[in-house]
């Protein structure tokens, strides 16, 4: 399923596909601040910025 997720630990947002437990792809936390399952982004969701990889 597609979901729009905001992490309660690191505060980052991401659009994810999931089955079962939802984990933040950034910090691996299961703490959720907001989540919406569906096909349209909710009002609180901002498109994630491209991450800069270190190393």
Backbone as ProteinMPNN parsed JSONL, in Angstrom:
{"seq_chain_A": "XXXXXXXXXXXXXXXXXXXXXXXXXXXXXXXXXXXXXXXXXXXXXXXXXXXXXXX", "coords_chain_A": {"N_chain_A": [[0.831, -1.187, 0.0], [0.367, 2.286, -0.616], [1.569, 5.035, 1.241], [1.625, 8.164, 2.986], [3.973, 9.462, 5.078], [5.045, 10.818, 8.177], [7.733, 11.013, 10.248], [7.873, 10.531, 13.754], [10.151, 10.658, 15.234], [12.507, 11.665, 13.792], [11.282, 13.574, 12.219], [11.173, 13.725, 9.452], [9.658, 13.463, 6.18], [8.084, 11.139, 3.974], [7.033, 9.415, 1.041], [5.825, 6.224, 0.969], [5.839, 2.691, 0.178], [4.283, 0.033, 1.74], [4.11, -2.963, 3.779], [2.765, -4.412, 6.54], [4.61, -3.564, 9.464], [5.432, -0.155, 9.717], [8.322, 1.602, 9.108], [10.525, 4.335, 9.564], [12.405, 5.352, 6.798], [14.689, 6.82, 7.129], [15.641, 6.977, 9.866], [14.879, 4.577, 10.918], [12.921, 4.317, 12.86], [9.833, 3.374, 14.482], [8.048, 5.131, 15.351], [5.383, 7.172, 14.688], [4.365, 10.31, 13.486], [2.484, 11.479, 11.739], [0.339, 9.829, 9.435], [-0.991, 8.837, 6.337], [-2.905, 6.762, 4.442], [-3.289, 6.227, 1.087], [-3.951, 7.626, -2.21], [-3.522, 10.3, -2.786], [-1.535, 13.113, -1.833], [-1.64, 14.4, 1.51], [-2.604, 17.576, 3.038], [-0.609, 18.351, 4.891], [1.67, 17.193, 3.945], [4.776, 17.628, 2.46], [6.665, 17.64, -0.508], [9.398, 15.471, -0.378], [12.773, 16.577, 0.01], [15.616, 16.119, -2.063], [18.012, 13.958, -0.805], [21.323, 14.498, 0.407], [24.033, 12.466, 0.036], [26.466, 11.451, 2.291], [29.949, 10.749, 2.227]], "CA_chain_A": [[0.0, 0.0, 0.0], [1.079, 3.557, -0.625], [1.23, 5.877, 2.381], [2.4, 9.378, 3.227], [4.43, 9.222, 6.44], [5.922, 11.784, 8.838], [8.35, 10.342, 11.389], [7.772, 11.201, 15.041], [11.484, 10.777, 15.819], [13.385, 12.591, 13.063], [10.46, 14.617, 11.614], [11.228, 13.714, 7.992], [8.471, 12.963, 5.497], [8.381, 10.304, 2.82], [5.955, 8.606, 0.472], [6.351, 4.871, 1.045], [5.035, 1.492, -0.051], [4.526, -0.764, 2.935], [3.338, -4.13, 4.204], [3.063, -4.661, 7.953], [5.138, -2.478, 10.284], [5.997, 0.981, 8.989], [9.539, 2.148, 9.708], [11.096, 5.49, 8.882], [13.575, 4.947, 6.02], [15.837, 7.643, 7.507], [16.186, 6.634, 11.186], [14.368, 3.228, 11.226], [11.987, 4.385, 13.981], [8.441, 3.007, 14.215], [7.232, 6.209, 15.92], [4.734, 7.912, 13.609], [3.705, 11.559, 13.848], [1.316, 11.515, 10.854], [0.342, 8.878, 8.326], [-2.225, 8.776, 5.564], [-2.861, 5.745, 3.407], [-4.116, 6.655, -0.036], [-3.27, 7.959, -3.456], [-3.265, 11.739, -2.906], [-0.822, 13.65, -0.676], [-2.433, 15.241, 2.4], [-2.191, 18.981, 3.108], [0.607, 18.522, 5.691], [2.802, 16.535, 3.293], [5.585, 18.394, 1.512], [7.501, 16.725, -1.271], [10.71, 15.361, 0.263], [13.906, 17.114, -0.724], [16.602, 15.102, -2.384], [19.003, 13.877, 0.262], [22.725, 14.501, 0.031], [24.69, 11.32, 0.665], [27.813, 11.744, 2.773], [30.883, 9.64, 2.153]], "C_chain_A": [[0.872, 1.246, 0.0], [0.619, 4.378, 0.572], [2.138, 7.096, 2.399], [2.694, 9.393, 4.716], [5.287, 10.378, 6.933], [6.423, 11.113, 10.109], [8.21, 11.18, 12.654], [9.117, 11.371, 15.716], [12.332, 11.824, 15.105], [12.621, 13.694, 12.338], [10.473, 14.657, 10.097], [9.965, 13.088, 7.421], [8.898, 12.142, 4.29], [7.103, 9.636, 2.337], [6.516, 7.195, 0.387], [5.333, 3.843, 0.57], [5.32, 0.603, 1.155], [3.628, -1.989, 3.013], [3.722, -4.368, 5.651], [3.545, -3.419, 8.671], [5.765, -1.395, 9.416], [7.185, 1.513, 9.775], [10.012, 3.327, 8.871], [12.325, 5.03, 8.089], [14.84, 5.727, 6.39], [16.469, 7.173, 8.816], [15.713, 5.272, 11.69], [13.427, 3.18, 12.419], [10.603, 3.919, 13.54], [7.494, 4.056, 14.785], [6.693, 7.082, 14.784], [4.1, 9.184, 14.14], [2.42, 11.705, 13.049], [1.463, 10.393, 9.838], [-1.017, 8.93, 7.649], [-2.031, 7.739, 4.474], [-3.8, 6.188, 2.297], [-3.283, 7.104, -1.216], [-2.946, 9.44, -3.62], [-2.536, 12.239, -1.667], [-1.738, 14.52, 0.185], [-1.871, 16.663, 2.448], [-0.876, 19.165, 3.868], [1.851, 17.96, 5.014], [3.48, 17.465, 2.306], [6.443, 17.395, 0.762], [8.89, 16.672, -0.629], [11.815, 15.925, -0.623], [14.882, 15.983, -0.982], [17.694, 15.124, -1.326], [20.408, 13.881, -0.315], [23.387, 13.357, 0.78], [26.108, 11.709, 1.046], [28.69, 10.516, 2.577], [31.16, 9.287, 0.782]], "O_chain_A": [[1.974, 1.251, 0.548], [-0.57, 4.417, 0.886], [3.262, 7.066, 1.898], [1.774, 9.342, 5.532], [6.152, 10.869, 6.208], [5.628, 10.694, 10.95], [8.405, 12.395, 12.626], [9.234, 12.141, 16.67], [12.821, 12.763, 15.733], [13.233, 14.66, 11.882], [9.846, 15.534, 9.504], [9.292, 12.295, 8.079], [9.926, 12.407, 3.667], [6.208, 9.332, 3.125], [7.574, 6.988, -0.207], [4.128, 4.094, 0.563], [6.475, 0.441, 1.547], [2.556, -2.049, 2.411], [4.907, -4.512, 5.954], [2.969, -2.343, 8.514], [6.532, -1.684, 8.497], [7.069, 1.833, 10.957], [9.916, 3.322, 7.644], [13.204, 4.379, 8.654], [15.941, 5.336, 6.005], [17.684, 6.988, 8.886], [16.105, 4.853, 12.779], [13.16, 2.098, 12.943], [10.24, 4.049, 12.371], [6.275, 3.896, 14.714], [7.463, 7.657, 14.014], [3.375, 9.148, 15.135], [1.374, 12.021, 13.615], [2.573, 10.05, 9.431], [-2.053, 9.053, 8.303], [-1.098, 7.833, 3.676], [-4.968, 6.489, 2.543], [-2.059, 6.975, -1.216], [-2.171, 9.803, -4.506], [-2.876, 11.837, -0.554], [-2.529, 15.297, -0.349], [-0.776, 16.915, 1.945], [-0.097, 20.054, 3.523], [2.968, 18.222, 5.459], [2.833, 18.025, 1.42], [6.899, 16.408, 1.339], [9.49, 17.714, -0.366], [11.793, 15.769, -1.844], [14.961, 15.018, -0.221], [18.232, 16.18, -0.994], [20.653, 13.334, -1.391], [23.313, 13.282, 2.006], [26.86, 12.233, 0.224], [28.235, 9.384, 2.74], [31.934, 8.364, 0.526]]}, "name": "protein", "num_of_chains": 1, "seq": "XXXXXXXXXXXXXXXXXXXXXXXXXXXXXXXXXXXXXXXXXXXXXXXXXXXXXXX"}
